Amino acid sequence: MQIEGKVWRYGDNIDTDVIIPARYLNTFDPAELAKHCMVDIDENFAKNVKAGDIIVGGKNFGCGSSREHAPVAIKASGVPVVIAASFARIFYRNGINIGLPLLEIGNDVEKISANDILKIDTATGTIENLTTGDKFKSQPLPGFVQEIAKAGGLINYIKNSDFK
């Protein structure tokens, strides 16, 4: 999957309570969750994020509770991929389950700033910062994870597969 978009940059230890605050968990409607995504850390995100924009975080992105609402809120905001130094494991799995690609690039994340424009190929793990010219490499998403993302999540992937 080829993606190009503007960066929304966040730091280390962005937890699921910041991604989607608990007071908005009375729904699982993705569009409603998107309206409140990142509101406690960035009141401008939900109002100004555009489809195709990219979230870049630091270490341990998605830590905290294991709620699936957090990656759902991000994806419903139009963000097609999240890049971070590292991800909390449960958040990583939840991202895969809902079809949100997550790419880890370690300390290279420090070379990416808010409003940079990135070009990403999730199949190869290649990330190019079109603003600075820097190039980064993450572990490419395994083929089956790319298929889950292409299907829109694990449930759709299973519904459309041969192993029903």
Salt bridges, closest charged atoms under 4 A:
ASP17 OD1 - ARG67 NH1 2.74
GLU32 OE1 - LYS35 NZ 3.23
GLU32 OE2 - HIS36 NE2 3.28
ASP40 OD1 - ARG23 NH2 2.57
GLU104 OE2 - ARG89 NH2 2.47
ASP108 OD1 - LYS111 NZ 3.42
GLU110 OE1 - ARG9 NH2 3.67
GLU147 OE2 - LYS150 NZ 3.45
